[in-house]
Amino acid sequence: MSPSRPVARPRPPLGRVALAVSALALVVLALVRLVPDDRGGDRAGPATVVRVVDGDTLVVDVAGVDERVRLIGVDTPESVAPHRPVECWGHEASARLAELVPVATPVRLVRDVEPRDAYDRLLAYVYRADDDLFVNRALLDAGAAEAMPYPPNTTHRAEFAAAERAARTARTGLWGACGGADVTLAPATAPAS
């Protein structure tokens, strides 16, 4: 007797296996995009401004839920942070944001890589819904903010840096009034009890 040889089973063509794996991966990715994270990280899209917190933070209503939104890629002078001094142009930056997106303004939120920051604020690029004004960029153009990349959320890094350079060169907003960013106006005070 001769030793028995294993019988070869037919294999599906490699192309069909690769196609099936690719299709499964796309389905999984689509499901991951649709499932919210445990802190509402999927809240991008249409929203309505509830109030302006300061020059780079808003509260918006997204599908009936109030969300604090931190504008990605820009930093404005401090005006409301507890235990931090008010900075030159802080109140003006807040006023500029309030002019751009007054209460009840419909906006569109666009995320980058990370949905939230360490303070649980939704991170977004904000566009005014009626005319598609890019609010983050408009703050830079007005000299109300400096470009501040926070990796990995850097989609508009080069655009924002160029807008800041143009405002600095023209001495627009804080660049003319304060001579630069992070200029303190008053010492920090403890919040009232």
Residue frames as a rotation matrix with the C-alpha (Angstrom) as fourth column:
MET 1
0.573 0.820 0.000 0.00
0.820 -0.573 0.000 0.00
0.000 0.000 -1.000 0.00
SER 2
-0.400 -0.663 0.633 1.10
0.628 -0.701 -0.337 3.42
0.667 0.263 0.697 -0.78
PRO 3
-0.678 0.139 -0.721 0.84
0.595 -0.473 -0.650 6.17
-0.432 -0.870 0.238 1.78
SER 4
0.304 0.870 0.389 -2.24
0.953 -0.276 -0.127 8.28
-0.003 0.410 -0.912 1.33
ARG 5
-0.801 -0.523 0.290 -1.79
0.554 -0.832 0.029 11.78
0.226 0.184 0.957 0.16
PRO 6
-0.423 0.678 -0.602 -3.89
0.315 -0.513 -0.799 14.61
-0.850 -0.527 0.003 1.44
VAL 7
-0.031 0.523 0.852 -6.56
0.999 -0.001 0.037 15.63
0.021 0.852 -0.523 -0.96
ALA 8
-0.939 -0.328 -0.106 -6.21
0.325 -0.945 0.048 19.24
-0.116 0.011 0.993 -2.06
ARG 9
0.071 0.980 -0.186 -9.32
0.801 -0.167 -0.575 21.30
-0.594 -0.108 -0.797 -1.55
PRO 10
-0.065 -0.072 0.995 -10.15
0.834 -0.552 0.015 23.90
0.548 0.831 0.096 -4.09
ARG 11
-0.464 -0.150 -0.873 -9.45
0.674 -0.700 -0.238 27.46
-0.576 -0.698 0.425 -2.89
PRO 12
0.735 0.677 0.030 -11.43
0.552 -0.571 -0.608 30.47
-0.394 0.463 -0.794 -3.94
PRO 13
0.239 -0.658 0.714 -9.53
0.748 -0.344 -0.567 32.72
0.619 0.670 0.410 -6.28
LEU 14
-0.490 -0.563 -0.666 -7.39
0.863 -0.418 -0.282 35.24
-0.120 -0.713 0.691 -4.41
GLY 15
-0.868 0.180 0.463 -9.23
0.050 -0.896 0.441 38.13
0.494 0.406 0.768 -6.06
ARG 16
0.135 0.989 -0.054 -12.57
0.091 0.042 0.995 37.08
0.987 -0.139 -0.085 -4.51
VAL 17
0.226 -0.136 -0.965 -11.01
0.951 0.246 0.188 36.75
0.212 -0.960 0.185 -1.06
ALA 18
-0.799 -0.578 -0.165 -9.44
0.597 -0.794 -0.113 40.19
-0.066 -0.189 0.980 -1.30
LEU 19
-0.593 0.665 0.455 -12.73
-0.096 -0.619 0.780 41.64
0.799 0.419 0.431 -2.51
ALA 20
0.378 0.763 -0.525 -14.65
0.451 0.343 0.824 40.03
0.809 -0.548 -0.214 0.37
VAL 21
-0.102 -0.508 -0.855 -12.12
0.992 -0.117 -0.049 41.29
-0.075 -0.853 0.516 2.94
SER 22
-0.937 -0.249 0.247 -12.25
0.294 -0.941 0.168 44.79
0.190 0.230 0.954 1.43
ALA 23
-0.212 0.944 0.254 -16.04
-0.026 -0.266 0.964 44.82
0.977 0.198 0.080 1.49
LEU 24
0.416 0.323 -0.850 -16.09
0.774 0.366 0.517 43.68
0.478 -0.873 -0.098 5.11
ALA 25
-0.524 -0.691 -0.498 -13.59
0.841 -0.512 -0.175 46.38
-0.134 -0.511 0.849 6.06
LEU 26
-0.828 0.267 0.494 -15.76
0.015 -0.868 0.496 49.05
0.561 0.418 0.715 4.40
VAL 27
0.225 0.955 -0.193 -18.84
0.225 0.142 0.964 47.84
0.948 -0.261 -0.183 6.26
VAL 28
0.198 -0.231 -0.953 -16.99
0.974 0.156 0.165 47.92
0.110 -0.960 0.256 9.59
LEU 29
-0.831 -0.553 -0.057 -15.65
0.556 -0.830 -0.045 51.43
-0.022 -0.069 0.997 8.90
ALA 30
-0.493 0.730 0.473 -19.13
-0.058 -0.570 0.820 52.66
0.868 0.377 0.323 7.96
LEU 31
0.455 0.680 -0.574 -20.59
0.521 0.320 0.792 51.22
0.722 -0.659 -0.209 11.16
VAL 32
-0.207 -0.611 -0.764 -17.84
0.974 -0.199 -0.104 52.79
-0.089 -0.766 0.636 13.29
ARG 33
-0.918 -0.118 0.378 -18.60
0.214 -0.951 0.223 56.21
0.333 0.286 0.898 11.71
LEU 34
-0.172 0.959 0.224 -22.31
-0.101 -0.244 0.965 55.84
0.980 0.144 0.139 12.50
VAL 35
0.433 0.304 -0.848 -21.96
0.738 0.421 0.528 54.70
0.518 -0.855 -0.042 16.10
PRO 36
0.624 -0.206 0.754 -21.45
-0.350 -0.936 0.034 57.66
0.699 -0.285 -0.656 18.46
ASP 37
-0.517 -0.760 -0.394 -18.65
0.189 0.348 -0.918 57.56
0.835 -0.549 -0.036 20.95
ASP 38
-0.110 0.530 -0.841 -19.72
0.945 0.319 0.077 57.55
0.309 -0.786 -0.535 24.61
ARG 39
-0.404 -0.040 -0.914 -19.38
0.529 -0.825 -0.198 61.35
-0.746 -0.563 0.355 24.78
GLY 40
0.642 0.757 -0.123 -21.32
0.324 -0.414 -0.851 62.27
-0.695 0.507 -0.511 21.63
GLY 41
-0.291 -0.914 -0.282 -18.22
0.051 -0.309 0.950 62.51
-0.955 0.262 0.137 19.45
ASP 42
-0.516 0.140 0.845 -20.31
0.830 0.326 0.452 62.08
-0.213 0.935 -0.284 16.32
ARG 43
0.379 0.802 -0.461 -21.97
0.684 -0.579 -0.445 65.47
-0.624 -0.146 -0.768 16.71
ALA 44
-0.799 -0.518 -0.305 -20.71
0.131 -0.646 0.752 67.12
-0.586 0.561 0.584 13.53
GLY 45
-0.456 0.651 0.607 -23.05
0.855 0.132 0.501 68.67
0.246 0.747 -0.617 11.02
PRO 46
-0.134 0.469 0.873 -25.75
0.162 -0.859 0.486 71.32
0.978 0.207 0.039 11.36
ALA 47
-0.318 0.033 -0.947 -26.09
0.948 0.018 -0.318 73.25
0.006 -0.999 -0.037 14.63
THR 48
0.484 0.475 0.735 -27.41
0.385 -0.870 0.308 76.55
0.785 0.134 -0.604 15.99
VAL 49
-0.616 -0.768 0.177 -25.40
0.224 -0.386 -0.895 79.00
0.756 -0.511 0.410 18.12
VAL 50
0.415 0.674 -0.612 -26.66
0.796 0.056 0.602 79.22
0.440 -0.737 -0.513 21.71
ARG 51
0.974 -0.165 -0.153 -23.97
-0.064 -0.856 0.513 81.58
-0.216 -0.490 -0.844 23.03
VAL 52
0.394 -0.918 0.043 -20.37
-0.009 -0.051 -0.999 82.70
0.919 0.393 -0.029 22.64
VAL 53
0.757 -0.226 -0.612 -18.13
0.652 0.295 0.698 81.70
0.023 -0.928 0.371 25.58
ASP 54
0.239 -0.728 -0.643 -15.01
0.001 -0.662 0.750 83.57
-0.971 -0.179 -0.157 24.45
GLY 55
0.109 -0.212 -0.971 -13.14
-0.841 -0.541 0.024 84.22
-0.531 0.814 -0.237 21.23
ASP 56
-0.574 -0.399 -0.715 -12.55
-0.754 0.599 0.271 80.56
0.320 0.694 -0.645 20.34
THR 57
-0.950 0.303 -0.081 -15.35
0.310 0.867 -0.391 78.69
-0.048 -0.397 -0.917 22.13
LEU 58
-0.510 0.860 0.027 -19.10
-0.723 -0.445 0.528 78.53
0.466 0.250 0.849 21.47
VAL 59
-0.663 0.492 0.564 -22.08
-0.018 0.742 -0.670 76.67
-0.748 -0.455 -0.483 22.80
VAL 60
-0.661 0.457 -0.595 -24.26
-0.713 -0.135 0.688 75.28
0.234 0.879 0.416 20.03
ASP 61
0.108 0.763 0.637 -27.43
-0.611 0.556 -0.563 73.22
-0.784 -0.328 0.526 19.87
VAL 62
-0.711 -0.291 -0.641 -26.90
-0.678 0.527 0.512 70.01
0.189 0.798 -0.572 17.94
ALA 63
-0.372 0.654 -0.658 -30.11
0.003 0.710 0.704 68.00
0.928 0.260 -0.266 17.56
GLY 64
0.630 0.759 0.162 -31.46
-0.096 -0.130 0.987 69.31
0.770 -0.638 -0.009 20.86
VAL 65
0.637 -0.504 -0.583 -28.22
0.769 0.363 0.525 68.88
-0.053 -0.783 0.619 22.82
ASP 66
0.923 -0.382 0.054 -26.07
-0.382 -0.924 -0.011 71.84
0.055 -0.010 -0.998 23.90
GLU 67
0.610 -0.793 0.019 -22.42
0.791 0.607 -0.073 71.25
0.046 0.060 0.997 23.03
ARG 68
0.593 -0.586 -0.552 -19.38
-0.238 -0.783 0.575 73.36
-0.769 -0.210 -0.604 23.91
VAL 69
0.822 -0.300 0.484 -17.38
0.568 0.361 -0.740 73.74
0.047 0.883 0.467 20.70
ARG 70
0.268 -0.835 -0.480 -13.69
0.032 -0.490 0.871 74.68
-0.963 -0.249 -0.104 20.60
LEU 71
0.926 0.039 -0.376 -12.71
-0.357 -0.242 -0.902 76.10
-0.126 0.970 -0.210 17.22
ILE 72
0.622 -0.708 0.335 -9.84
0.638 0.706 0.308 74.06
-0.455 0.021 0.890 15.78
GLY 73
0.131 -0.748 0.650 -6.57
0.972 -0.034 -0.234 75.68
0.197 0.662 0.723 14.77
VAL 74
0.024 -0.099 0.995 -7.03
0.084 -0.991 -0.101 79.12
0.996 0.086 -0.015 16.33
ASP 75
-0.125 -0.066 -0.990 -6.30
0.987 0.088 -0.131 80.61
0.096 -0.994 0.054 19.73
THR 76
0.309 0.287 0.907 -7.68
0.243 -0.946 0.216 83.92
0.919 0.154 -0.362 20.94
PRO 77
-0.680 -0.583 0.444 -6.52
-0.229 -0.406 -0.885 86.00
0.696 -0.704 0.142 23.89
GLU 78
-0.565 0.426 -0.707 -7.95
0.771 0.578 -0.267 84.95
0.295 -0.696 -0.655 27.26
SER 79
-0.571 0.426 0.702 -10.96
-0.344 -0.900 0.267 86.83
0.745 -0.089 0.661 28.57
VAL 80
0.391 0.848 0.358 -12.87
-0.753 0.071 0.654 84.45
0.529 -0.525 0.666 30.85
ALA 81
0.168 -0.356 -0.919 -10.46
0.204 0.925 -0.321 81.73
0.964 -0.134 0.228 32.07
PRO 82
0.973 0.160 0.164 -10.47
-0.128 -0.215 0.968 81.43
0.191 -0.963 -0.189 35.86
HIS 83
0.648 -0.761 -0.030 -7.06
0.240 0.167 0.956 81.94
-0.723 -0.627 0.291 37.51
ARG 84
-0.206 -0.709 0.674 -5.66
0.964 -0.027 0.266 83.44
-0.171 0.705 0.689 34.29
PRO 85
-0.454 0.005 -0.891 -5.22
0.160 -0.983 -0.087 87.10
-0.876 -0.182 0.446 33.54
VAL 86
0.747 0.656 0.104 -7.28
0.313 -0.210 -0.926 88.85
-0.586 0.725 -0.362 30.90
GLU 87
-0.327 -0.893 0.308 -5.17
0.700 -0.010 0.714 89.34
-0.635 0.449 0.629 27.79
CYS 88
-0.492 0.040 -0.870 -5.02
-0.388 -0.905 0.178 92.22
-0.780 0.425 0.460 25.36
TRP 89
-0.590 0.395 -0.704 -7.73
-0.782 -0.066 0.619 91.90
0.199 0.916 0.348 22.71
GLY 90
-0.971 0.238 0.028 -9.53
0.216 0.920 -0.326 89.11
-0.104 -0.310 -0.945 24.62
HIS 91
-0.246 0.936 -0.252 -12.83
0.203 -0.204 -0.958 90.97
-0.948 -0.286 -0.140 24.89
GLU 92
-0.077 0.159 -0.984 -12.55
-0.834 -0.551 -0.023 92.19
-0.546 0.820 0.175 21.31
ALA 93
-0.884 -0.262 -0.388 -11.93
-0.435 0.765 0.475 88.63
0.172 0.588 -0.790 20.06
SER 94
-0.723 0.686 0.081 -15.06
0.492 0.593 -0.638 87.44
-0.485 -0.421 -0.766 21.90
ALA 95
0.005 0.731 -0.682 -17.04
-0.200 -0.668 -0.717 90.32
-0.980 0.140 0.143 20.44
ARG 96
-0.447 -0.234 -0.863 -15.77
-0.871 -0.105 0.479 89.50
-0.203 0.967 -0.157 16.94
LEU 97
-0.991 0.122 -0.049 -16.89
0.111 0.976 0.188 85.87
0.071 0.181 -0.981 17.27
ALA 98
-0.379 0.905 -0.193 -20.30
0.483 0.016 -0.876 87.08
-0.789 -0.425 -0.443 18.51
GLU 99
-0.067 0.308 -0.949 -20.55
-0.647 -0.738 -0.193 89.36
-0.760 0.601 0.249 15.44
LEU 100
-0.741 -0.314 -0.594 -19.67
-0.667 0.443 0.599 86.51
0.075 0.840 -0.537 13.10
VAL 101
-0.557 0.542 -0.630 -22.08
0.246 0.832 0.498 83.99
0.793 0.122 -0.597 14.66
PRO 102
-0.584 0.401 0.706 -24.70
-0.757 -0.582 -0.296 85.72
0.292 -0.707 0.644 16.82
VAL 103
-0.689 0.445 0.572 -27.11
-0.186 0.654 -0.733 83.71
-0.700 -0.612 -0.368 18.97
ALA 104
0.341 0.889 0.305 -29.50
-0.085 0.352 -0.932 81.62
-0.936 0.292 0.195 16.80
THR 105
0.102 -0.375 -0.921 -27.12
-0.974 -0.226 -0.016 81.60
-0.203 0.899 -0.389 13.81
PRO 106
0.946 0.148 0.288 -27.25
-0.084 0.971 -0.224 78.27
-0.313 0.188 0.931 11.96
VAL 107
0.096 -0.971 -0.221 -23.74
-0.961 -0.148 0.233 76.84
-0.259 0.190 -0.947 11.55
ARG 108
0.872 0.020 -0.489 -22.16
-0.208 0.920 -0.333 73.74
0.443 0.392 0.806 10.12
LEU 109
0.453 -0.716 0.531 -19.57
-0.715 0.065 0.697 71.89
-0.533 -0.695 -0.483 12.22
VAL 110
0.743 -0.328 -0.584 -16.78
-0.292 0.626 -0.723 69.96
0.603 0.707 0.369 10.52
ARG 111
0.853 -0.432 0.295 -14.52
-0.143 0.349 0.926 67.66
-0.502 -0.832 0.236 12.53
ASP 112
0.167 -0.866 -0.472 -10.89
-0.921 0.035 -0.389 66.82
0.353 0.499 -0.792 11.97
VAL 113
-0.413 -0.413 -0.812 -9.12
-0.215 0.910 -0.353 63.76
0.885 0.029 -0.465 13.44
GLU 114
-0.879 0.049 -0.474 -10.05
0.459 0.358 -0.813 64.02
0.130 -0.933 -0.337 17.12
PRO 115
-0.037 0.955 0.293 -13.67
0.625 -0.207 0.753 64.66
0.780 0.211 -0.589 18.05
ARG 116
0.908 0.416 0.055 -13.03
0.187 -0.518 0.835 66.19
0.376 -0.747 -0.548 21.51
ASP 117
-0.017 -0.921 0.390 -10.33
-0.336 -0.362 -0.869 67.87
0.942 -0.146 -0.303 23.57
ALA 118
-0.709 -0.389 -0.588 -9.20
0.365 0.511 -0.779 67.18
0.603 -0.767 -0.220 27.14
TYR 119
-0.905 0.423 0.043 -11.99
-0.298 -0.560 -0.773 69.44
-0.303 -0.712 0.633 28.45
ASP 120
-0.495 0.703 0.511 -14.66
0.620 0.698 -0.359 67.39
-0.609 0.139 -0.781 26.62
ARG 121
0.054 0.476 -0.878 -15.35
-0.429 -0.782 -0.451 70.21
-0.901 0.402 0.162 24.16
LEU 122
0.641 0.208 0.739 -16.32
0.567 0.522 -0.638 69.22
-0.518 0.827 0.217 20.64
LEU 123
-0.371 -0.817 -0.442 -13.50
0.073 -0.500 0.863 70.20
-0.926 0.288 0.245 18.26
ALA 124
0.346 0.605 0.717 -14.71
0.798 0.212 -0.564 71.70
-0.493 0.768 -0.409 14.99
TYR 125
-0.950 -0.291 0.110 -14.18
0.297 -0.744 0.599 73.94
-0.092 0.602 0.793 12.04
VAL 126
-0.153 0.937 -0.313 -17.25
0.557 -0.180 -0.811 76.20
-0.816 -0.299 -0.494 12.05
TYR 127
-0.916 -0.014 0.401 -18.98
0.372 -0.408 0.834 77.50
0.152 0.913 0.379 8.92
ARG 128
-0.550 0.787 -0.281 -21.90
-0.421 -0.551 -0.721 79.93
-0.722 -0.278 0.634 8.89
ALA 129
-0.345 0.453 0.822 -24.73
0.549 0.808 -0.215 78.05
-0.761 0.377 -0.528 7.19
ASP 130
0.622 0.753 -0.214 -26.25
0.266 -0.460 -0.847 80.92
-0.737 0.470 -0.486 5.19
ASP 131
0.854 -0.317 -0.413 -23.08
-0.520 -0.547 -0.656 81.97
-0.018 0.775 -0.632 3.32
ASP 132
0.837 -0.505 -0.212 -20.51
0.466 0.860 -0.208 79.25
0.288 0.075 0.955 4.19
LEU 133
0.487 -0.682 0.545 -18.19
-0.617 -0.711 -0.338 81.79
0.619 -0.171 -0.767 5.89
PHE 134
0.256 -0.532 -0.807 -15.30
0.544 0.770 -0.335 79.86
0.799 -0.353 0.486 7.47
VAL 135
0.927 0.276 0.254 -15.45
-0.029 -0.622 0.783 81.30
0.374 -0.733 -0.568 11.00
ASN 136
0.611 -0.770 -0.185 -12.06
0.602 0.299 0.741 79.96
-0.515 -0.563 0.646 12.19
ARG 137
-0.221 -0.704 0.675 -10.36
0.971 -0.223 0.085 81.63
0.090 0.675 0.733 9.21
ALA 138
0.387 0.453 0.803 -12.39
0.426 -0.860 0.281 84.85
0.818 0.233 -0.526 9.59
LEU 139
0.960 -0.094 -0.263 -11.04
0.223 -0.306 0.926 85.28
-0.167 -0.947 -0.273 13.15
LEU 140
0.075 -0.993 0.087 -7.48
0.798 0.112 0.592 85.05
-0.598 0.025 0.801 11.80
ASP 141
-0.149 -0.074 0.986 -8.22
0.866 -0.490 0.094 87.47
0.477 0.868 0.137 8.96
ALA 142
0.697 0.528 0.485 -9.59
0.223 -0.803 0.553 89.99
0.681 -0.278 -0.677 11.50
GLY 143
-0.339 -0.899 0.278 -6.49
-0.158 -0.237 -0.959 89.71
0.928 -0.368 -0.061 13.68
ALA 144
0.356 0.580 0.732 -8.64
-0.852 -0.120 0.509 88.38
0.383 -0.806 0.452 16.51
ALA 145
0.906 -0.059 0.419 -6.75
-0.146 0.886 0.441 85.08
-0.398 -0.461 0.794 16.80
GLU 146
-0.140 -0.941 -0.307 -3.40
-0.948 0.038 0.316 83.47
-0.286 0.335 -0.898 16.21
ALA 147
0.440 0.200 -0.875 -2.96
-0.572 0.814 -0.102 80.22
0.692 0.546 0.473 14.30
MET 148
-0.209 -0.447 0.870 -2.45
-0.947 0.313 -0.067 77.42
-0.242 -0.838 -0.489 16.80
PRO 149
0.032 0.208 -0.978 -2.11
-0.591 0.793 0.149 73.91
0.806 0.573 0.149 15.37
TYR 150
-0.012 0.036 0.999 -3.08
-0.898 0.440 -0.027 71.13
-0.440 -0.897 0.027 17.75
PRO 151
-0.530 -0.224 -0.818 -1.87
-0.675 0.696 0.246 67.90
0.514 0.683 -0.520 16.12
PRO 152
-0.677 -0.315 0.665 -3.33
0.520 0.435 0.735 65.70
-0.521 0.844 -0.131 14.80
ASN 153
0.396 0.913 0.101 -6.08
0.770 -0.270 -0.578 68.25
-0.501 0.307 -0.810 13.94
THR 154
-0.250 -0.686 -0.683 -4.11
0.093 -0.719 0.688 70.16
-0.964 0.108 0.243 11.32
THR 155
0.169 0.380 0.910 -6.12
0.895 0.328 -0.303 70.02
-0.414 0.865 -0.284 8.09
HIS 156
0.814 0.249 0.524 -5.99
0.478 -0.799 -0.364 73.82
0.328 0.547 -0.770 7.64
ARG 157
0.433 -0.700 -0.568 -2.56
0.684 -0.156 0.713 74.43
-0.587 -0.697 0.412 9.21
ALA 158
-0.569 -0.724 0.390 -0.91
0.799 -0.374 0.470 76.08
-0.195 0.579 0.792 6.18
GLU 159
-0.049 0.659 0.751 -3.98
0.623 -0.568 0.539 78.19
0.781 0.494 -0.382 5.35
PHE 160
0.846 0.411 -0.341 -4.26
0.505 -0.408 0.761 79.40
0.173 -0.815 -0.552 8.96
ALA 161
0.089 -0.898 -0.430 -0.54
0.771 -0.211 0.601 80.22
-0.630 -0.385 0.674 9.21
ALA 162
-0.613 -0.284 0.738 -0.75
0.750 -0.504 0.429 82.31
0.250 0.816 0.521 6.01
ALA 163
0.360 0.826 0.434 -3.84
0.516 -0.564 0.644 84.17
0.777 -0.008 -0.630 7.30
GLU 164
0.738 -0.163 -0.655 -2.07
0.599 -0.287 0.747 84.96
-0.310 -0.944 -0.114 10.58
ARG 165
-0.342 -0.938 0.057 1.03
0.836 -0.275 0.474 86.21
-0.429 0.210 0.878 8.71
ALA 166
-0.353 0.287 0.891 -1.13
0.654 -0.605 0.454 88.52
0.669 0.743 0.026 6.59
ALA 167
0.740 0.672 0.014 -2.88
0.431 -0.491 0.757 89.95
0.516 -0.554 -0.653 9.69
ARG 168
0.424 -0.687 -0.590 0.47
0.722 -0.137 0.678 90.42
-0.546 -0.714 0.438 11.48
THR 169
-0.529 -0.681 0.506 1.99
0.846 -0.370 0.384 92.17
-0.075 0.631 0.772 8.48
ALA 170
-0.179 0.578 0.796 -1.03
0.422 -0.686 0.593 94.49
0.889 0.442 -0.122 8.18
ARG 171
-0.977 -0.211 -0.012 -1.01
0.080 -0.315 -0.946 95.00
0.196 -0.925 0.325 12.00
THR 172
-0.219 0.976 0.006 -4.69
-0.357 -0.086 0.930 94.04
0.908 0.202 0.367 12.04
GLY 173
0.691 0.672 -0.267 -6.55
-0.008 0.377 0.926 93.54
0.723 -0.638 0.266 15.32
LEU 174
0.948 -0.290 -0.132 -4.44
0.180 0.147 0.973 92.29
-0.263 -0.946 0.191 18.20
TRP 175
0.241 -0.919 0.311 -1.26
0.971 0.227 -0.081 92.54
0.004 0.322 0.947 16.12
GLY 176
-0.155 -0.252 0.955 -1.58
0.373 -0.910 -0.179 96.33
0.915 0.328 0.235 15.94
ALA 177
0.586 0.527 0.615 -3.25
-0.326 -0.541 0.775 96.98
0.742 -0.655 -0.145 19.29
CYS 178
0.963 -0.127 0.236 -1.19
-0.171 0.386 0.907 94.64
-0.206 -0.914 0.350 21.45
GLY 179
0.173 -0.948 -0.267 2.01
-0.982 -0.188 0.033 94.10
-0.082 0.256 -0.963 19.50
GLY 180
-0.692 -0.378 -0.615 1.49
-0.464 0.885 -0.021 90.33
0.552 0.271 -0.788 19.68
ALA 181
0.328 0.806 -0.494 -0.45
-0.107 0.551 0.828 87.52
0.939 -0.218 0.267 21.26
ASP 182
0.351 -0.087 -0.932 -0.52
0.772 0.590 0.236 86.60
0.530 -0.803 0.274 24.98
VAL 183
-0.660 -0.495 0.565 -0.10
0.121 -0.812 -0.571 90.17
0.741 -0.308 0.596 26.28
THR 184
-0.285 0.520 -0.805 -1.49
0.941 0.311 -0.132 90.36
0.182 -0.796 -0.578 29.82
LEU 185
-0.046 0.369 0.928 -3.73
0.114 -0.921 0.371 93.26
0.992 0.123 0.000 30.84
ALA 186
0.289 0.229 0.929 -4.33
-0.856 -0.372 0.358 92.48
0.428 -0.899 0.089 34.50
PRO 187
-0.794 -0.571 0.208 -3.15
-0.599 0.679 -0.423 89.98
0.100 -0.461 -0.882 37.12
ALA 188
-0.432 0.618 -0.657 -5.14
0.154 0.768 0.622 86.79
0.889 0.167 -0.427 37.59
THR 189
-0.495 0.368 0.787 -7.84
-0.856 -0.363 -0.368 86.90
0.151 -0.856 0.495 40.22
ALA 190
-0.972 0.218 0.088 -9.52
0.181 0.933 -0.312 84.09
-0.150 -0.287 -0.946 42.04
PRO 191
-0.462 0.873 0.153 -13.17
0.144 -0.096 0.985 83.60
0.875 0.477 -0.082 41.10
ALA 192
-0.426 0.404 0.810 -15.72
-0.838 -0.514 -0.184 84.87
0.341 -0.757 0.558 43.60
SER 193
-0.993 0.060 -0.102 -17.04
0.096 0.913 -0.397 82.27
0.069 -0.404 -0.912 46.00
